[in-house]
Amino acid sequence: MSRIGKLPVKLPAGVSVEVKAGTIQVKGPKGTLQRELPPAVGVTIEAGGVVIKRENDEREGRAMHGLARTLIRNMVQGVSEGFTRTIEIVGVGYKAEQKRDYIVFSLGFSHPIYYEVPAGVQAKLETPTKITLTASDRQTLGAAAAKIRSLRPPEPYKGKGVKYSDENIRRKEGKSGGRK
């Protein structure tokens, strides 16, 4: 039995779950999320929360059990609290500014980079070098943050580039001055 999959997902106040024909819909104060359930997994709503059960003990059913529970937990957390990701820009002259639905990056290239913020993700520039992304859907938020980071990934010698705020850059030593 999956140690993660057998745990029920507790529902906070103001969150409702509805299961219909292989899809699950979660409604809460921060919006509504809908997702198809993985095959070989069944969902029941009980007093303690949402319980995920697998339909058989085959390999696919065992693999999808914990995944389905985690996806549902992320949906519940997203519509109740939301998710946040902070991105930092490091480098002389590297900065970002917000224009309507776009973030305009100056990252040392010969041209500015225009990034359109996807629907469902809110971007807030705290400083020209610090961006906070918030969303109710964890997958959309992660994809947006990864796309922004890919515009200029941090390099290991000076640490310049776009990085997550909690990311550690493994620094490398530069060229050795003399030879022996």
C-alpha positions as CSV (number, residue, x, y, z in Angstrom):
1,M,0.0,0.0,0.0
2,S,1.3,3.4,-0.9
3,R,2.3,5.3,2.3
4,I,1.4,8.6,0.7
5,G,-1.7,7.4,-1.2
6,K,-3.5,5.9,1.8
7,L,-3.5,9.3,3.7
8,P,-6.8,11.2,3.3
9,V,-6.6,14.8,1.9
10,K,-8.2,17.1,4.6
11,L,-10.5,19.8,3.2
12,P,-10.1,23.3,4.8
13,A,-13.2,25.4,5.4
14,G,-14.6,26.9,2.2
15,V,-13.2,24.2,-0.1
16,S,-15.6,21.8,-1.9
17,V,-14.7,18.8,-4.1
18,E,-16.8,17.2,-6.8
19,V,-16.1,14.0,-8.7
20,K,-17.7,13.3,-12.1
21,A,-16.8,10.7,-14.7
22,G,-13.1,10.5,-14.2
23,T,-12.5,14.2,-13.4
24,I,-12.2,16.0,-10.1
25,Q,-13.2,19.6,-9.6
26,V,-12.0,21.6,-6.5
27,K,-13.6,25.0,-5.7
28,G,-12.3,27.4,-3.1
29,P,-11.8,31.0,-2.3
30,K,-8.9,31.4,-4.8
31,G,-10.7,29.8,-7.7
32,T,-11.6,26.5,-9.3
33,L,-9.3,23.8,-10.5
34,Q,-10.2,20.7,-12.6
35,R,-8.2,17.7,-13.5
36,E,-8.7,14.3,-15.0
37,L,-8.0,11.5,-12.6
38,P,-5.2,9.0,-13.4
39,P,-6.5,5.6,-14.6
40,A,-6.8,2.8,-12.1
41,V,-7.6,5.2,-9.2
42,G,-10.9,5.9,-7.5
43,V,-11.9,8.9,-5.3
44,T,-14.5,9.0,-2.6
45,I,-15.4,12.0,-0.5
46,E,-15.8,11.2,3.2
47,A,-16.2,13.2,6.4
48,G,-12.4,13.3,7.1
49,G,-11.7,14.5,3.6
50,V,-11.0,13.0,0.2
51,V,-9.9,9.4,0.1
52,I,-8.0,7.9,-2.8
53,K,-8.2,4.1,-3.5
54,R,-6.7,2.1,-6.2
55,E,-8.8,-0.3,-8.2
56,N,-6.2,-3.1,-8.4
57,D,-2.8,-4.0,-7.3
58,E,-1.2,-4.0,-10.7
59,R,2.0,-1.9,-11.3
60,E,0.2,1.0,-12.9
61,G,-2.4,1.2,-10.1
62,R,0.3,1.3,-7.5
63,A,2.2,4.0,-9.4
64,M,-0.8,6.2,-9.8
65,H,-2.0,5.9,-6.2
66,G,0.4,8.3,-4.6
67,L,0.5,10.6,-7.6
68,A,-3.3,11.0,-7.6
69,R,-3.3,11.9,-3.9
70,T,-0.5,14.4,-4.3
71,L,-2.2,16.1,-7.3
72,I,-5.5,16.4,-5.4
73,R,-3.7,17.8,-2.3
74,N,-2.0,20.4,-4.5
75,M,-5.3,21.4,-6.0
76,V,-6.9,21.8,-2.5
77,Q,-3.9,23.8,-1.2
78,G,-3.9,25.9,-4.4
79,V,-7.6,27.0,-4.1
80,S,-7.3,27.6,-0.4
81,E,-3.9,29.2,0.1
82,G,-2.3,29.4,-3.3
83,F,1.4,28.9,-4.3
84,T,4.2,31.4,-4.5
85,R,7.6,31.4,-6.3
86,T,10.2,34.1,-6.1
87,I,12.7,34.8,-8.8
88,E,15.9,36.9,-8.5
89,I,17.9,38.5,-11.3
90,V,21.6,38.8,-10.6
91,G,24.0,40.8,-12.7
92,V,25.1,44.3,-13.4
93,G,22.4,46.0,-15.6
94,Y,20.1,43.0,-15.5
95,K,16.6,44.0,-14.6
96,A,12.9,43.6,-15.3
97,E,9.9,45.9,-15.6
98,Q,6.2,45.2,-15.9
99,K,4.1,46.5,-18.7
100,R,0.4,45.4,-18.6
101,D,0.4,41.6,-19.1
102,Y,4.1,41.5,-20.0
103,I,7.4,41.5,-18.1
104,V,10.2,43.1,-20.1
105,F,13.7,41.7,-19.2
106,S,17.0,43.4,-19.8
107,L,19.5,40.5,-19.5
108,G,22.6,41.6,-21.3
109,F,21.4,40.7,-24.8
110,S,21.2,43.3,-27.6
111,H,17.5,43.4,-27.2
112,P,14.8,43.4,-24.5
113,I,12.9,40.1,-23.9
114,Y,9.1,40.3,-23.6
115,Y,7.5,37.6,-21.6
116,E,3.8,37.3,-21.5
117,V,2.5,36.2,-18.1
118,P,0.2,33.1,-18.6
119,A,-3.4,33.2,-17.5
120,G,-3.9,32.3,-13.9
121,V,-0.5,33.5,-12.8
122,Q,0.0,36.9,-11.2
123,A,3.4,38.6,-11.4
124,K,4.5,41.3,-9.0
125,L,7.8,43.1,-9.2
126,E,9.0,43.9,-5.7
127,T,12.2,45.5,-7.0
128,P,13.6,45.6,-10.6
129,T,15.6,42.4,-9.7
130,K,13.0,40.5,-7.7
131,I,9.8,39.0,-9.1
132,T,7.1,37.2,-7.1
133,L,4.8,34.8,-9.0
134,T,1.6,33.6,-7.4
135,A,-1.0,31.1,-8.7
136,S,-3.6,28.6,-7.6
137,D,-2.3,25.9,-10.0
138,R,1.1,24.6,-9.0
139,Q,1.9,23.1,-12.4
140,T,1.2,26.4,-14.3
141,L,3.2,28.4,-11.7
142,G,6.2,26.0,-12.0
143,A,6.1,26.1,-15.8
144,A,6.0,30.0,-15.8
145,A,8.9,30.2,-13.3
146,A,11.0,27.7,-15.3
147,K,10.4,29.6,-18.5
148,I,11.5,32.9,-16.9
149,R,14.6,31.2,-15.5
150,S,15.4,29.7,-18.9
151,L,15.7,33.2,-20.4
152,R,19.2,33.5,-18.8
153,P,20.1,30.6,-16.5
154,P,22.7,31.4,-13.8
155,E,26.2,30.7,-14.8
156,P,28.7,29.1,-12.3
157,Y,31.6,31.5,-12.5
158,K,30.0,34.8,-11.4
159,G,26.5,33.6,-10.6
160,K,24.9,36.0,-13.1
161,G,21.5,35.2,-14.5
162,V,17.9,34.5,-13.5
163,K,17.5,32.1,-10.5
164,Y,15.0,31.0,-8.0
165,S,15.3,32.7,-4.6
166,D,15.9,29.4,-2.8
167,E,18.3,28.1,-5.4
168,N,22.0,27.6,-4.6
169,I,24.4,28.1,-7.5
170,R,27.5,25.9,-7.3
171,R,30.3,28.3,-8.0
172,K,33.4,27.2,-10.0
173,E,36.9,28.6,-9.6
174,G,38.1,30.6,-12.5
175,K,41.4,30.1,-14.5
176,S,44.5,29.6,-12.4
177,G,46.9,32.5,-12.8
178,G,50.2,30.7,-13.3
179,R,51.4,27.4,-14.5
180,K,54.0,25.3,-12.8
